[in-house]
Every structure is written in C-alpha cells, then in structure tokens.
Amino acid sequence: MTQPVVNVNNLERFYEMKGETVKALNGVDLSIDRGEFMALAGPSGSGKSTMLNLIGGLDYPTTGNVVIDGRDLQELSGRELAELRRDRIGFVFQAYNLVPVLTAEENVEYVMLLQGRAKKERHERAMEILGDVGLADMADRRPTELSGGQQQRVAVARAIAAEPAIVLADEPTANLDSASGESLLDLMAELNRLRGVTFIFSTHDTMIMERASRLVSLRDGRIAGDEKR
C-alpha cells in the first residue's frame, strides 16, 4: 500500500485574540495521496489557509501532527524543517512573492541555488521549466516587466524547480483575471498529469473547485465534506 504524501492527525490550531480563544482548526484528520490535484475550500475563517500553513511547516499546531513523506514535522529540528520545505514542498502564493531584482530565470533558479546545485544544471532546469510554463522567451525579464498571469507562472515554475513532493497553492488565482486564471489552472493540471506533482489548493474560486479531482470542504475548522471525482 502506498504511503500518503501528507497525513494530518487530530490537527488543532487555536489562537488567542482579545482574550478569546479562536479555533481555526478543530480536530482535523486528513490523508492525501501522491499525485492528487485537490482543493481545500470554504468561506473566510473556515481554516483552509491555516491548514495549508500547517502542512507547509509555516506554522505549528496547538495539538495533533502533520506528516510529510513519512516525516513528522513536529519531530524535526528547525534546520531539518527548513530543508524539508526547501526540498519537498513548493509554494505558490496569491501575491506571487517573486524577488523583484531577479529575472524570471533567476527566480526559478533560486531554490536550486539554495540546494547547492551546479550553475549549468540550474540554468538548464530553469529554462526547461520556463519552457513548460510558456515563458522561455521571457527568462531575462524582471517581475515588473511581466503581467500578473506571467508572474504567477514564474511562481509555479519556481515552486516545481526543486522537484518537490507537493505544491501548496494559496488562492493562486485571486489576483488574476478569469482568462489568466484558467490558463494557470490548465498549466498546473498538465504539470500534475505529466510530472505527478501533488497540488493542494486553498481557495474559494469555483473554477479551481470544479477542476480539482478531490474537494475537501472546511467549515468552522472542521471537515464538512470530502468528495473525490
């Protein structure tokens, strides 16, 4: 039996706000198989972004645990967690988060540079992936010289450059027009199909929900539905 790429067990995340306890996640269990193209959906405050941050090791649970590729994040040192995020998890954010002084190619190469890969290997892989996302001819452009949709494609290319086990995408279409958003989703679906990358979206975009092969609905910090298509 194949081991899930993500396992979430009795996950809880509580915050103290103005003297009150806010339960962002309240006892969530979830298993995600390798190669899934899934969406975490729900209204604002449902816990979907909190869940994505916990899976990505960007936040710590109040109780429960997150296991990525068989490794319990709560048992890792700070350095081990940083290395796991670098090597096994790609991130795509709503605000793109590209380095403005770097070209598209340099942004894609950045994670590989942190991994210590050779310059020739970095260049070849970055250009291959930029070709996959339709931006090979814009490799030398900086983010300000690219449209929003193009910047998000660079962000996707950067996310998969290190050959991660999973890509976490937090509202990736929120700042795009419908045509750019649809084009981006086509691209991600193709990368999922051809490269086997697991995509996990946090979204309230119906376009993403309709395309996801699995839709997990969250409400008030709990799983309200889990539908596989």
C-alpha positions in Angstrom: 0.0 0.0 0.0 1.4 3.4 -1.0 2.2 5.8 1.9 0.2 9.0 1.7 2.4 12.1 0.9 0.5 14.0 3.6 -1.1 12.7 6.8 -2.8 15.1 9.2 -3.9 13.6 12.5 -6.3 15.3 15.0 -5.0 18.7 13.9 -6.0 21.7 16.1 -4.8 25.3 15.9 -6.1 27.8 18.4 -5.3 31.5 18.6 -5.8 33.9 21.4 -7.5 37.1 20.2 -8.6 39.9 22.6 -8.8 37.4 25.4 -10.8 34.9 23.5 -9.8 31.5 22.0 -10.4 31.3 18.3 -10.4 27.7 17.0 -9.1 28.0 13.4 -8.8 24.1 13.1 -10.6 21.8 15.5 -9.7 18.1 15.3 -9.0 17.6 11.6 -7.9 14.2 10.2 -6.9 14.1 6.5 -4.8 11.8 4.3 -3.6 13.0 0.8 -2.2 10.5 -1.7 0.7 11.2 -4.0 -0.3 12.8 -7.3 -3.6 14.3 -6.1 -5.0 17.5 -7.5 -7.1 18.6 -4.6 -8.7 21.8 -3.2 -9.4 22.9 0.4 -12.4 25.0 0.1 -14.6 27.0 2.4 -15.7 30.5 3.4 -13.3 33.0 5.0 -12.4 31.8 8.5 -13.1 28.2 7.7 -9.5 27.2 8.4 -8.3 26.4 4.9 -5.3 28.8 4.9 -4.4 27.7 8.4 -4.4 24.1 7.2 -2.1 25.0 4.2 0.3 26.8 6.5 0.5 23.8 8.9 1.0 21.3 6.1 3.8 23.6 4.8 5.5 23.8 8.1 5.0 27.6 8.2 3.0 27.4 11.5 2.8 24.9 14.4 -0.3 23.1 15.5 -1.7 23.5 19.0 -2.2 19.8 19.1 -2.0 16.9 16.6 0.6 16.4 14.0 1.4 16.7 10.3 3.4 14.0 8.5 5.0 14.8 5.1 6.6 11.9 3.1 6.7 9.8 6.3 8.4 12.6 8.4 6.5 14.1 11.4 7.1 17.9 11.2 6.8 18.2 15.0 9.8 16.0 15.4 12.1 17.9 13.1 14.7 20.5 14.2 14.4 24.0 12.8 17.2 23.2 10.3 15.6 19.8 9.3 12.2 21.6 8.8 13.8 24.3 6.6 15.5 21.6 4.5 12.3 19.6 4.1 10.4 22.8 3.0 13.2 23.6 0.5 13.4 20.1 -1.0 9.9 18.6 -0.7 7.4 21.4 -0.6 6.8 24.1 -3.3 4.8 27.2 -2.5 2.6 29.4 -4.8 1.2 32.5 -3.1 -1.6 34.8 -4.1 0.8 37.7 -4.1 3.4 35.9 -6.3 6.3 36.7 -3.9 8.9 36.9 -6.6 12.2 38.6 -5.8 11.9 41.9 -7.7 15.6 42.4 -8.5 15.9 38.9 -10.1 15.0 37.8 -13.6 12.4 35.1 -14.2 15.2 32.6 -14.7 17.0 33.7 -11.5 13.7 33.5 -9.5 13.2 29.9 -10.8 16.9 29.0 -10.0 16.8 30.4 -6.5 15.7 27.3 -4.7 18.2 25.2 -6.7 20.9 27.6 -5.7 20.0 27.1 -2.0 20.2 23.3 -2.7 23.8 23.7 -3.9 23.1 22.6 -7.5 25.7 23.4 -10.1 25.2 26.5 -12.3 24.8 24.6 -15.5 22.2 22.3 -14.0 20.3 25.2 -12.5 20.3 27.0 -15.9 19.2 24.0 -17.9 16.4 23.0 -15.5 15.2 26.6 -15.1 14.9 27.0 -18.9 13.2 23.7 -19.3 10.6 24.6 -16.7 10.1 28.1 -18.1 9.5 26.4 -21.4 6.9 24.2 -19.7 5.1 27.3 -18.5 5.4 29.1 -21.8 7.9 31.8 -20.7 11.2 30.6 -22.1 11.4 33.8 -24.2 10.9 36.0 -21.1 13.6 34.4 -19.0 15.6 37.6 -18.7 12.7 39.8 -17.7 12.2 41.0 -14.1 8.8 40.7 -12.4 7.8 44.3 -13.1 8.2 43.6 -16.9 5.7 40.7 -16.7 1.9 40.6 -16.4 0.2 39.2 -13.3 -0.5 36.0 -15.1 3.1 35.7 -16.3 4.4 36.4 -12.8 2.2 33.6 -11.3 3.5 31.2 -14.0 7.1 32.1 -12.9 6.0 31.4 -9.3 4.7 28.0 -10.4 7.9 27.3 -12.2 9.9 28.2 -9.1 7.7 26.0 -6.9 8.4 22.9 -9.0 12.0 23.6 -9.8 13.3 21.6 -6.8 11.1 18.6 -7.8 9.0 18.7 -4.6 6.6 16.1 -3.4 3.8 18.6 -3.1 3.0 22.1 -4.2 0.8 24.2 -1.9 -1.1 27.0 -3.7 -2.8 29.6 -1.5 -5.5 31.4 -3.6 -3.3 31.3 -6.7 -5.9 32.8 -9.0 -7.2 35.6 -6.6 -5.2 38.4 -8.3 -5.7 37.2 -11.9 -8.5 37.8 -14.4 -10.6 34.8 -15.4 -8.7 34.1 -18.6 -5.3 34.2 -16.9 -6.6 32.1 -14.0 -8.0 29.5 -16.4 -4.7 29.4 -18.2 -2.8 29.0 -15.0 -5.0 26.1 -13.9 -4.6 24.4 -17.3 -0.8 24.6 -16.7 -1.0 23.2 -13.1 -3.2 20.3 -14.2 -0.7 19.5 -17.0 2.2 19.5 -14.6 0.2 17.3 -12.2 -0.6 14.9 -15.0 2.9 14.8 -16.7 5.2 15.2 -13.7 3.0 13.6 -11.0 3.3 16.7 -8.7 0.7 16.7 -5.9 -1.2 20.0 -5.8 -3.1 21.2 -2.8 -5.0 24.4 -3.2 -6.6 26.7 -0.6 -9.4 28.5 -2.4 -12.9 29.8 -2.7 -12.6 30.1 -6.5 -15.3 27.9 -8.1 -13.0 27.4 -11.2 -10.5 25.6 -9.0 -13.1 23.7 -7.2 -14.6 22.4 -10.4 -11.3 21.2 -11.8 -10.0 19.6 -8.6 -10.0 15.8 -8.6 -10.8 15.9 -4.9 -12.6 18.7 -3.0 -12.3 18.9 0.8 -14.7 21.4 2.3 -13.9 23.1 5.6 -16.4 24.9 7.9 -15.7 26.3 11.3 -12.3 24.5 11.5 -13.7 21.1 10.7 -14.1 18.9 7.5 -17.6 19.3 6.3 -17.2 17.3 3.1 -14.7 15.2 1.2 -15.5 14.5 -2.4 -13.4 12.5 -4.9 -14.2 12.9 -8.6 
